[in-house]
């Protein structure tokens, strides 16, 4: 995980992780950063690799959480409600978000609002494994700051303001 300069100087490890705790849990918020990270083993912290030794990659999202609309979500340890948390997306979360991006017609780099819901767990492919968590997502395009949207939607550039008359020339016409 790449730290910011401020995180490094403050000794911070970054944002706490986001967990959807049970089927029916819902995360609602705004994506503030999206990046590709290396998947790590939950118990050992070591990178997870493919058979050829190549590290598995995963989508990592920093999300400003809307706690009033989110249900069954925790960040970090205990009852902490961090303003921004990090979601380390496993394969099925990535697939749900990819489908939502496709449905909305946006690329992940353009996503702002996001909602992710944990569905009922699926059936394990191997009886010795835990059932896979299933997810559904909705996303929307990030919008510009208030007042800027109208400029982005304008079909023609605005005319520059008229130049102010030179001092002493007010009210006199030049021919």
Buried (B, 14 or more C-beta within 10 A) or exposed (E): EEEEEEBEEEEEEBBBBBBBEEEEBBBBBBBBEBBEBBBBEEEEEEBBEEEEEEBBEBBBBBBBBBEEEBBBBBBBEEEEBBEBBBBBBBEBBBBBBBBBBEEBEBEBEBBBBBBBBBBEEEEEEEEEEEEBBBBBBBBBEBEEEEEEEEEEEEEEEEEEEEEEEEEEEEEEEEE
